[in-house]
Amino acid sequence: MPSILIADDHPFSLMGTKVFVESLGYRVVDCCSNGITALNLIKLHLPDIAILDINMPGLSGLEVLQQVASVRLPTRVILLTMHREKSIFEKANQYGVYGYLLKEFAQNELDDCLKKVNQGKLYISPNLQSELVQDKTHSKDGLENLSFAERKVLALIAEHKTSKQIAELLFIAEKTVEHHRANIIQKLNLPKEKNSLLVWATANYKK
Amino acid sequence: MRKLFLYVLLMCSPFLLQAQNKKKLDSLLRLNNVYLKKDTVKIKLLLDIHRSYVPFDSKTGLKYADEALELAQSIHHPFFTATAQLQKGQSLQDNGKPEEALQLYALSKQYFESENKKHFNLGSIYVSMGSVYAIQQKSTLALQYVQKGLDFFLDQKQKRGAANAYLALSTSYQQINDSAKAEEALKQSEALYRELKDNLGIALVLIKRGRPQFDTGNYQRALDLFLKALQLLDESIYSSRLYEIYSLLGDIFNRIGDSDKVLLYKQKAVAVAESLGREPLIAESYLNVGVAYFVLNNFDKSLSYYLKALSVAKKIDDKPKLFIIYSKLGPAYLKQKDFEKSWMYLQEAHKLSQELQNSRHIAASLHDIGNYYYTVPDSVLLKRGIAPSQRYQKSLEYNIQSLQLYEKAGDRRNISARWASLSILYRDMGDFKQAYNAYRKFITIKDSILSENIKNEVIRKEAQYDFDKKEAQLKYEQQLIAKELEKEKLLTTQQQQAIQITNQTLILSEKDRDLQRLAYLQEKAKKQEREQELKLAWQDKKLQSSQLLALTREKALQLQTLAKKNALIGFLIASLLGLVLAVFSFYLWQRQKRLNQEKENSMNFTKQLLQNTEEERQRIASDLHDSISHELLTLKNILQGDIATVSGKIDTIINDVRSISRNLHPVLFDQIGLVLNIKTLVERFENQNDFMVMTDIDYQSTLTSSDELQLYRIIQEALSNVIKYANAHAAKITLQATEKQVLLEIRDNGQGFDVEKTLNSGKAFGLHNIIERARVVGGTTQLQSTSKGTVISIVIPQKS
């Protein structure tokens, strides 16, 4: 049975997590309520998994993760947090986090997460992923497949701009524009004829 | 009358200070040029000039003593003849002719002993004779005469004479190796000189006291004394004493191993020697500077000084010095790889050393030649008729010969050096056993010398410390001395002025009489003239009156034109002044306006800032109220209901809180870093506004987290401006950090705006916000806007 360490500065949260994890049948080797102790305990016990909150006094969960990654400790880190920011998740991902859970969904997801991580797989809260997607504007014009930049390019093509003009207007290289054009043609399944894109854009694309 | 004044002047002269010696000399020489009578005054004058020359130019001095003596003999004045004989003798002695000096002293002594027993010149004669005997190594006689002179001066209570006598006495004691008595005499001498405030004398004593210390290796003490002496001498007046001190200081620093200071003092010595014009000193000083440069590995300079020394030494045919120069030139040319010249001088040195029959010199020239064979390339060796295979053998022979000679002379330092070179030679020849033995001998001798060297090293460190300390003290004391000198100078000039004035009054009183007579005659003549004039005047009056009328008319006309001219010039100046004033006041007005504008802008900014804070609070308050409390209220109402609905509601609340807090401050900003934060910001911005923002970021965190936050806020502000006003297609953010600066640029291709006008409108809070934030992080903001777009660029210089 894998050994687990839990760190959270909120006592209720800490105890709740501990009891919950134990109820799932895991062995909790130690608990603590600040980042520095957490790092020291990880170095001391070398648990298989560490469940860390991000906002903690001393060191944040993110910093503990960074330290664990930089000295290549074998412990796999799961961040359990209220933060739903993409930037934080990306930073954690850079540091090699194994699991990223939102506290509000922990009750449903923690079991799954621990199993995955124990097998050496990544687990990212599906709710987080939906949030990341949700950020984007939903287009209902059949252009869902196009990237943001591609839609911008398409809009300008509809305004009869040349590739060079588009490049200047969007502060990108002309080659990039050509690249986008090719992608759009492919994604929209347009015939590979001259001006096919221009014709389609003028006909279909309205701002 | 004039004669008396000259006398007074001359009598004061010996009491003038050393620093004024030169000035005094100048005035004496001037007097000498105008005073052409051949009488006792002239002799006195010449003798005084001689005395002034003694401390720094005995050669020129000798000429004046000679002239004085001739003059005194020609007018048969026994006192001055004897005095001139004494002084000429002293100069001859200084110029290295002790025998001739002794003859003159004897003549002078005869006169004073029989005719003028109490005159202090007699004491001087005794002392001078003593010092000549000392030069001739007749120490008993020397001691006898000097003691006699000393007794005389003590008897007569002549302090200066006694001081000189003690000085000479110490030299004599030194010669018979009675250093205790010599030291005692020096102390007496120094005390007397100090009483007389004779700096030159004290310096002399100090040099004398330093020399034995230097010879016995007590460098620190010697350095101490020499520096004290240097302090007493006026460095602006070149004298043989000054030369002596400089070259001694050079020697000391050489022993202590401070090559830069060696060069400094040796060069100073050159300057003194050159201005004194004494060839032996010049040759010696050139040689010394050459050696100093050689030690510093500056062979070009070293050679040029050696060659200079060579030409001087050849002129005076100073063989020992010539040998030294040759023996320096050889190795120096060898270093320069001029093997022919090197060979030539090595041979010259060897020849001369044998001619001089000095075994140390011979030894030195031998190992120099050995070293030559060791160093030169094969081609040169062949030219010398030696097979390259014989190279080491040949070098070895010379070195062994040299070693034997040194061993005979018991020169340990050179013996150890020879063993070292022998060891290298044996090694190169492949005879390692011999090499080992030679090296062991080298080490043994070196070790015994090394203990001395360590001692010297300690002394050097101490000396350096003392030297630095002393220099500071010296400066302070020199300032004090300078002040005193200034005072005394003032006093003497006042005296001289007083004398001049009396002199002039005397001349005037003579003139007065003549003048009175002249005046009387003149008056008479004038009376006659006047009578005649009166007659003539009466006749002329009529004519004049008519001319006068014409003249006045003309003058009035001239005055009028002049007035016109003046008015024009005045007008021009006034208008010019007016123009300058106008420009100046315009400038001031502009400045004031600008300042006012800036003040108003900053006031507006503060006002806006406060207002915005208020608005921000209001927004947070309403956000909290509208969303959170509202949601919580609904939650409370449905709390009994379906658990899934409750859970969903709570999720909404959590998301609301998230979005409120995210709007307030980017979460975990310092841990996420600027770059990722900008990217997130841009992405969200693009999605929210359907507006494309390109980023070009080349930045590793070089700024502090709080500075980074300001940049983040600037970008936020700028982007929000672009969306609100620019009507652009896209924007681009560039962030580049180099070693010198961080550059942040936000560019859009919108419609642009009038920068100046907007900034001063009192409404451009966003722009001012950007400028102020940039200022907070030490950056400067540039705003450029045309109809094709706007560029905001911020440059923050990096603190290294």
Interface residues (C-beta under 8 A of the other chain):
Chain A: I54 S60 L62 E63 M82 H83 R84 E85 K86 S87 I88 E90 K91 E104 D135 K136 T137 F148 A149 K152 L156 E168 L169 L170 F171 I172
Chain B: I650 D651 I654 N655 R658 R662 P666 V667 L668 Q671 I672 G673 L676 N677 K679 T680 E683 R684 E686 N687 D690 M692 M694 H729 A730 A731 K732 R747 N749
